[in-house]
Amino acid sequence: MNTIMSVINGLTVDSTHAVIEKDYPAIGEVIAKIQHSKSAMLDKSLWHTLEIYAEGKAKYV
């Protein structure tokens, strides 16, 4: 299985989960590719988001 790189708030997160294609019913064209995520993947992206927020808050507040 291929490793897919997702970018969440500038943080690159690896995933080997299968991709689910979402089709636009009227024309049958793929409009999005969605992946399942593990809680660890979401936790990592959340912590990164909080770090960016803290940096911005310290800089501008």
N, CA, C and O atoms as a DFTB+ gen file, in Angstrom:
244 C
 N C O
     1  1       0.845      -1.176       0.000
     2  2       0.000       0.000       0.000
     3  2       0.895       1.246       0.000
     4  3       1.946       1.259       0.641
     5  1       0.483       2.268      -0.705
     6  2       1.247       3.505      -0.793
     7  2       1.062       4.356       0.455
     8  3      -0.001       4.354       1.075
     9  1       2.117       5.082       0.810
    10  2       2.022       6.046       1.893
    11  2       1.524       7.354       1.317
    12  3       2.048       7.843       0.316
    13  1       0.522       7.910       1.946
    14  2      -0.064       9.165       1.484
    15  2       0.326      10.260       2.457
    16  3       0.225      10.086       3.671
    17  1       0.769      11.380       1.929
    18  2       1.172      12.514       2.747
    19  2       0.022      13.510       2.811
    20  3      -0.404      14.046       1.788
    21  1      -0.472      13.750       4.003
    22  2      -1.496      14.766       4.206
    23  2      -0.845      15.960       4.877
    24  3       0.076      15.802       5.678
    25  1      -1.320      17.157       4.553
    26  2      -0.800      18.369       5.175
    27  2      -1.929      18.989       5.984
    28  3      -2.980      19.337       5.448
    29  1      -1.690      19.120       7.292
    30  2      -2.670      19.698       8.203
    31  2      -2.007      20.870       8.900
    32  3      -1.097      20.681       9.707
    33  1      -2.457      22.078       8.596
    34  2      -1.863      23.300       9.143
    35  2      -0.352      23.347       8.953
    36  3       0.377      23.762       9.855
    37  1       0.115      22.927       7.791
    38  2       1.532      22.978       7.479
    39  2       2.324      21.785       7.988
    40  3       3.511      21.674       7.681
    41  1       1.717      20.895       8.750
    42  2       2.390      19.715       9.268
    43  2       2.116      18.544       8.342
    44  3       0.963      18.261       8.018
    45  1       3.178      17.859       7.912
    46  2       3.024      16.698       7.050
    47  2       2.781      15.469       7.908
    48  3       3.540      15.189       8.836
    49  1       1.722      14.737       7.597
    50  2       1.347      13.545       8.348
    51  2       1.260      12.373       7.378
    52  3       0.575      12.459       6.359
    53  1       1.957      11.271       7.692
    54  2       1.939      10.082       6.848
    55  2       0.750       9.197       7.186
    56  3       0.332       9.117       8.342
    57  1       0.214       8.540       6.180
    58  2      -0.875       7.597       6.404
    59  2      -0.826       6.514       5.337
    60  3      -0.526       6.783       4.173
    61  1      -1.124       5.291       5.746
    62  2      -1.156       4.183       4.788
    63  2      -2.576       3.647       4.616
    64  3      -2.772       2.585       4.024
    65  1      -3.562       4.373       5.128
    66  2      -4.949       3.950       4.990
    67  2      -5.418       4.082       3.547
    68  3      -4.913       4.909       2.787
    69  1      -6.376       3.266       3.188
    70  2      -6.932       3.323       1.839
    71  2      -7.704       4.625       1.629
    72  3      -8.274       5.180       2.568
    73  1      -7.713       5.093       0.408
    74  2      -8.409       6.323       0.050
    75  2      -9.823       5.977      -0.416
    76  3     -10.025       5.024      -1.167
    77  1     -10.796       6.764       0.041
    78  2     -12.182       6.613      -0.395
    79  2     -12.469       7.753      -1.371
    80  3     -12.332       8.926      -1.026
    81  1     -12.862       7.401      -2.575
    82  2     -13.159       8.425      -3.573
    83  2     -14.621       8.831      -3.486
    84  3     -15.508       7.979      -3.422
    85  1     -14.867      10.138      -3.485
    86  2     -16.233      10.671      -3.474
    87  2     -16.542      11.204      -4.872
    88  3     -15.815      12.039      -5.410
    89  1     -17.623      10.710      -5.440
    90  2     -18.016      11.099      -6.793
    91  2     -19.100      12.166      -6.766
    92  3     -19.925      12.216      -5.853
    93  1     -19.081      13.017      -7.786
    94  2     -20.163      13.962      -8.008
    95  2     -21.207      13.219      -8.820
    96  3     -20.953      12.898      -9.981
    97  1     -22.391      12.929      -8.244
    98  2     -23.360      12.045      -8.898
    99  2     -23.825      12.498     -10.284
   100  3     -24.082      11.666     -11.153
   101  1     -23.932      13.786     -10.489
   102  2     -24.469      14.269     -11.762
   103  2     -23.561      13.934     -12.946
   104  3     -24.045      13.646     -14.040
   105  1     -22.250      13.971     -12.727
   106  2     -21.331      13.725     -13.845
   107  2     -20.428      12.518     -13.613
   108  3     -19.716      12.091     -14.522
   109  1     -20.454      11.965     -12.394
   110  2     -19.653      10.789     -12.096
   111  2     -18.171      11.060     -11.930
   112  3     -17.369      10.126     -11.926
   113  1     -17.798      12.309     -11.795
   114  2     -16.393      12.686     -11.648
   115  2     -15.981      12.637     -10.176
   116  3     -16.767      12.984      -9.295
   117  1     -14.744      12.205      -9.915
   118  2     -14.218      12.185      -8.551
   119  2     -13.937      13.619      -8.133
   120  3     -13.172      14.326      -8.790
   121  1     -14.559      14.048      -7.033
   122  2     -14.372      15.427      -6.572
   123  2     -13.542      15.504      -5.292
   124  3     -13.084      16.582      -4.914
   125  1     -13.349      14.376      -4.631
   126  2     -12.550      14.374      -3.405
   127  2     -12.045      12.976      -3.129
   128  3     -12.669      11.981      -3.498
   129  1     -10.899      12.924      -2.469
   130  2     -10.347      11.661      -2.003
   131  2     -10.170      11.802      -0.491
   132  3      -9.440      12.672      -0.016
   133  1     -10.843      10.940       0.246
   134  2     -10.899      11.051       1.704
   135  2     -10.209       9.844       2.319
   136  3     -10.294       8.731       1.799
   137  1      -9.527      10.075       3.428
   138  2      -8.836       9.003       4.127
   139  2      -9.360       8.853       5.539
   140  3      -9.736       9.830       6.187
   141  1      -9.378       7.626       6.002
   142  2      -9.637       7.400       7.418
   143  2      -8.418       7.871       8.184
   144  3      -7.311       7.872       7.646
   145  1      -8.601       8.266       9.421
   146  2      -7.455       8.701      10.220
   147  2      -7.501       8.016      11.577
   148  3      -8.568       7.689      12.097
   149  1      -6.331       7.812      12.126
   150  2      -6.210       7.251      13.461
   151  2      -6.203       8.395      14.460
   152  3      -5.894       9.533      14.107
   153  1      -6.541       8.095      15.694
   154  2      -6.570       9.147      16.704
   155  2      -5.184       9.742      16.911
   156  3      -5.070      10.934      17.195
   157  1      -4.130       8.947      16.777
   158  2      -2.769       9.471      16.934
   159  2      -2.454      10.508      15.859
   160  3      -1.776      11.500      16.125
   161  1      -2.947      10.273      14.652
   162  2      -2.747      11.214      13.548
   163  2      -3.451      12.535      13.846
   164  3      -2.897      13.608      13.604
   165  1      -4.663      12.453      14.366
   166  2      -5.406      13.663      14.714
   167  2      -4.784      14.379      15.906
   168  3      -4.732      15.608      15.935
   169  1      -4.309      13.614      16.894
   170  2      -3.642      14.217      18.051
   171  2      -2.407      14.990      17.628
   172  3      -2.168      16.101      18.101
   173  1      -1.624      14.401      16.736
   174  2      -0.399      15.057      16.262
   175  2      -0.733      16.375      15.567
   176  3      -0.067      17.385      15.795
   177  1      -1.754      16.366      14.729
   178  2      -2.125      17.593      14.023
   179  2      -2.715      18.628      14.975
   180  3      -2.498      19.827      14.799
   181  1      -3.456      18.175      15.980
   182  2      -4.020      19.100      16.963
   183  2      -2.917      19.783      17.757
   184  3      -2.958      20.998      17.950
   185  1      -1.928      19.017      18.223
   186  2      -0.819      19.616      18.976
   187  2      -0.061      20.618      18.121
   188  3       0.356      21.667      18.612
   189  1       0.119      20.302      16.849
   190  2       0.805      21.236      15.955
   191  2       0.004      22.524      15.818
   192  3       0.576      23.615      15.830
   193  1      -1.306      22.408      15.690
   194  2      -2.178      23.576      15.589
   195  2      -2.086      24.428      16.846
   196  3      -2.014      25.654      16.762
   197  1      -2.087      23.787      18.009
   198  2      -1.985      24.524      19.271
   199  2      -0.638      25.227      19.411
   200  3      -0.568      26.329      19.954
   201  1       0.432      24.598      18.926
   202  2       1.754      25.237      18.960
   203  2       1.777      26.488      18.085
   204  3       2.313      27.521      18.484
   205  1       1.195      26.391      16.895
   206  2       1.141      27.551      15.995
   207  2       0.310      28.668      16.623
   208  3       0.679      29.841      16.551
   209  1      -0.801      28.302      17.232
   210  2      -1.651      29.294      17.896
   211  2      -0.883      29.997      19.015
   212  3      -0.947      31.220      19.139
   213  1      -0.159      29.229      19.825
   214  2       0.600      29.815      20.936
   215  2       1.680      30.760      20.416
   216  3       1.902      31.824      20.995
   217  1       2.353      30.381      19.330
   218  2       3.377      31.243      18.735
   219  2       2.767      32.549      18.237
   220  3       3.329      33.622      18.458
   221  1       1.626      32.462      17.570
   222  2       0.961      33.656      17.061
   223  2       0.460      34.543      18.195
   224  3       0.566      35.768      18.123
   225  1      -0.079      33.932      19.231
   226  2      -0.576      34.683      20.366
   227  2       0.570      35.409      21.078
   228  3       0.427      36.570      21.462
   229  1       1.693      34.733      21.250
   230  2       2.854      35.355      21.898
   231  2       3.414      36.499      21.057
   232  3       3.918      37.486      21.594
   233  1       3.321      36.361      19.754
   234  2       3.886      37.359      18.866
   235  2       3.006      38.600      18.745
   236  3       3.521      39.715      18.663
   237  1       1.692      38.418      18.733
   238  2       0.798      39.525      18.433
   239  2      -0.030      40.029      19.609
   240  3      -0.695      41.058      19.489
   241  1      -0.006      39.337      20.733
   242  2      -0.827      39.768      21.860
   243  2       0.049      40.279      22.981
   244  3      -0.460      40.690      24.024
